[in-house]
Amino acid sequence: MDLQLRNKLVLVTGSTQGIGKEIAKTFLEEGARVVINGRTQEKLDRIVNELNPHGDIQGFAADVSTKEGADALIQKVEAIGDLDVLVNNTAMFEVKDVEDVTDEDWMSYFETNIMSAVRLSRHFLPKMLERDTGRILNISSEAGVKPLAEMIPYSTTKGAINSLTRGLAERTKGTSVTVNAVLPGPTWTEGVAGFMKGAAENAGEELESFTKDYFKNNEPTSLIQRFGTVEEVASVVVYLASPKASAINGAMQKVEGGIIRSV
């Protein structure tokens, strides 16, 4: 299927690994021009070299959890051209008891998980509306709908991202611009692989059996009873960015394997 994304300019934040990196790669494979973003230029350069065979890619270092970083990235992107697709993927998470989360920790979550998306959307959405074309995709989480007791700040900020998504979508009424959120569930990334390996070692179990039992013990409502893949998430994001998904707006698109038990 031709998703009609050739030569579209796409920005993916937090895209040096995991879901963000795979989103960038999938857009490249559809012929889009992609800008990736992370905090260190050295790592970005390495990922640009890795993904360069797939298409037209550039990488700009900027900490979008700060106004200065977001403004700097905006300037870099605008020097290339009009942005067609914004993917707000930057986020932080940690497994931690809520009583141990400090005010400073909460503010870091707020700046990273919410304000990064706010700052970039605030700039690019009006320009998309002026041109009557564009897509904003916010990468949320099933935790934004089904909060996790061991990750309350993360869950709280992802719930806010869902509200931000719907609110921004309301601004697009009657236009060809759409704003949607994608809600992955547990997804096998480099970070998750490292966490699971350490947890299995601490439990004295083999990684394969420990991972299989994880869903039985921790996510019994999952219908697929496995981790999702970054490819599965990226394919949904890229489809929602295409003109073929123009009737989908203000949606919280779940890619969580049925963990959220609702109709």
Secondary structure, DSSP 8 states (H G I E B T S, - for coil): ---S-TT-EEEESS-SSHHHHHHHHHHHHTT-EEEEEES-HHHHHHHHHHHGGGS-EEEEE--TTSHHHHHHHHHHHHHH----EEEE---------GGG--HHHHHHHIIIIIIHHHHHHHHHHHHHHHHT-EEEEEE--GGGTS--GGGHHHHHHHHHHHHHHHHHHHTTTTSSEEEEEEEE-SB--HHHHHHHHHHHHHHT--HHHHHHHHHHHH-TT-SS-S-B-HHHHHHHHHHHHSGGGTT--S-EEEESTT-S---
